[in-house]
Amino acid sequence: MAFSSVIKSIGKSGRQILRLTHTSQTAVSVCAVRCVHSNHDSFKYSEVQIEHSKVLKPKPDQNNLVFGHNMSDHMLTVPWTERDGWSTPRITPLRNLSLHPACSVFHYAICLFEGMKAYKGEDGKIRFFRPYDNMERMNNSAERASLPRFSGEEMIRCMARLVQADKDWVPDSRTSSLYMRPTFIGTEPTLGVNYPKHALLYCIVGPVGPYFETGTFSPVTLYADTAHVRAWHGGVGYAKMGSNYAPTIKPQHDAEAKGCQQILWLYEEEHYLTEVGTMNIFIYWDNEAGERELITPPLDGTILPGVTRRSLLDLAREWGDFKVTERRITMAEFQKALAEKRIVEFFGAGTACVVCPIGKVLFKGDMIDIPTMDNGAELCKRFYNTLMDIQYGRVSHPWAMEIDELIDLELSDEETTSIKVN
Ligand SMILES: *Cc1c(COP(=O)(O)O)cnc(C)c1O
């Protein structure tokens, strides 16, 4: 094997290095060099320490789950310092963090997060959905937030181990799931506006119910906000950084007072449609040339690159039943198409709901009706059913990864519980 290809593989994962050491003499020496500094590149799943909770909390009523209110028994924490690199990952009982009041997360919002789910299938197996995509995005957010990168694969396997420890918290339901919230914060306890020398990566998980209460689609009403901007060119709209969300809470509250559930985020004088609340946006229409087409705004830095967005684009391109286009679209174009009865469906897409049909838009004082439901929301349903079948393991698909396969079998429970810390 050529030296350059060895180097390339090394970037990918520790597992690959292990395989390489058996095949290439060059790889052995490269690995040796790397292992010395390994904790500067990433923490290792193989070193995870587990402290089981002695008291298990009662599980909440599965039929009455409010998003983000219920947390499981355990959490994952991985501290990092500039001097020593990554510490050993630890799974411990869920507990409060103890942080110095000067920590950069409190002052300069050095923080970012991910939103993912673990699904329990009818076969009893628990699966993650495209977790590598979330980890790639998390590392991109980390880079922009001046936090260190880490191996997505090691983090996925640590998270799989956390979910296994809390497997009884994964709802036994075709529509509920275990929400996972990997979070990364700057814990540098000094006030300088600087690269943090201390950071904490952690993950908490908790059961969540279906987005639509009745289990059937109910369309949402949007407030097309012409006063506030979610993201802008040269900004950080593409990163899931905490600083993107705090400023949206008041406009969201004001939109609710106007009878709308979500904000339709517009941009520039042309009122480009960008996102809906914390979802990506899709328009399914007959374009001016008379072609049936699915449109979503391109990843130009102002759009959060959703895993659901990517999945819908991948599926639609694979089906090949209509044109698929990533381009910007203005409110004027959208309204013209609406007047000409060319809008078939209009919907949001995200992990929380998969797809969310839009029924009305309040724009400049006018409540505009959107015929998504009148047209049967057929595309919404097709996307929804296809993704649910993959996520709940009803069909076998490489996007769904069984946690048992992500967890190293050698690292059995007995071994890890013996390494109890404090
Ligand atoms: C998280 C998020 C999305 C959706 O991303 P998914 O990976 O599909 O859940 C879309 N827009 C914003 C602003 C988000 O924060």
The ligand as a Gaussian input file, in Angstrom:
#p B3LYP/6-31G(d) Opt

LIG

0 1
 C      -31.459000      21.231000      13.006000
 C      -31.990000      22.185000      11.996000
 C      -32.569000      21.755000      10.786000
 C      -32.866000      20.315000      10.470000
 O      -31.769000      19.472000      10.454000
 P      -31.982000      17.887000      10.536000
 O      -30.599000      17.356000      10.543000
 O      -32.758000      17.486000       9.343000
 O      -32.741000      17.625000      11.794000
 C      -32.940000      22.717000       9.856000
 N      -32.792000      24.041000      10.109000
 C      -32.276000      24.483000      11.270000
 C      -32.134000      25.958000      11.481000
 C      -31.857000      23.577000      12.248000
 O      -31.368000      24.034000      13.398000

